[in-house]
């Protein structure tokens, strides 16, 4: 085998350094491999979620859960489920949250609906443009709303917190809105009304049925990235092992040769 002048510039790594480098390579490989496997698991979970939501949004509507049914189940069991609810509007308690939809920039109009059992459900009637004022609803009329059940959006938007005292809302935070409006027995979810329910509200606006059901699905790309990094670490460990082996072989040969290149005698002087 050809000698390696560049490798001869350094001695082989000592036992401690070799162990530390081996631990680093193994740790890096296992870390990237575990991250890749985790993303594969997330990929399966995300596809199950998408399939479950797709089935829910196209299913026949069911009655919106009451407080007992909500407490007896997990919120994710109801999210994006198509539901219907009957009740009477509570006038003068509308809330607008900033929105950006296919209709442009404006607001989501949320109105409380008082059910026969005494509970209150916030209904997102849909998108309204800035400056548009809805007519007051008839508090004695019983209405039925159909739409998608949505989970509360606490705190606010990105880098913007809700400011109830200033009527600035950046998210549909059910608890904060209910507290600010003095709504007792408000259920911890809201309903995105469909287009037909918005029409039943008797107004040209709001425009309902604009719920965007879309989930980011980048887990396969992330998994491939982590697996590629794991392979790079494994390749680096393999190259390091080969290089270290060549260096050790060179030093063994060097230590058994005389300065003129002739083999060093191994005879023992017995005098």
Steps between C-alpha positions, in 0.01 A plus 500: 500500500625846418622707789301807597727805540209716614390243754854476632474859619304388804502207733201269534233609744546375851251261662304773677471719189401198291229404747366856515488527120331161475239608756443824306450313173264245655305769688462713187389201295244390759373855547438561129357150457255550788393838361435340163295221658306758702413687180383173344268454797382860463437432130267212585326708766454793261354279225258348752402850612441618142290194420299543822436869438406441136244245612360735763458810285300306239287301745140574592476753784454377856379692802765726650628352829370636826718552807462139621586349162798733465642409840451128435720505189821651366481827304670340199205261478281794397734730310383573143190288553196623309241598759168678530370708787169674575441800719438872517747775422621725781498849345758767574776251583668457163878471486722560198836338461743603230494273198664454164295285265438447130266799525785725616586663831225548753355324802336182619166581661435295812154505657384310812212255462298411809389136499190355663710329768637837612845463348648750258686422179710754312417484131738638240249620244779563252700774337389864500679796339628788704234761569203272440245498782258208535133554580397407851377141522152412624556374858167310494561306180631147525766429241697194399865524406703235323876511474834361613590474867828677569722508806573825679798709388646641822729799551496663155685496173868493411676767710160659570306436817130556534410827673136460616489838673581663164279264298800374306469132432752305295371152574174332591577448866172362631577531870632856473204611288249335733661662804513841336136479388377361832377177342445235762477131410687561173620177343876484430472485122355699214325407179601618154161548336460377143380722217136394536495587869641846427217556252249393764634779719325736256799705386705533177796469730649314677635256244507159662653174390854638468666261742838397365562135575864459410784338690869535429642163405878535482586201717628284213749770399611543861539122543714471186715790620565337839572161341741666257683663791517163677657348188749786479604439859536126431707576189718740699555235768596244233746740338647590839546130586679433171724804537584414859581145396738621228670742739550231763642263238739770378624568853548131568712469185694814590580372845640171362732657242848657539560854383656367176189295430648160587310275739585549862661197665289326758796292639547528867849576633576221748841620601 
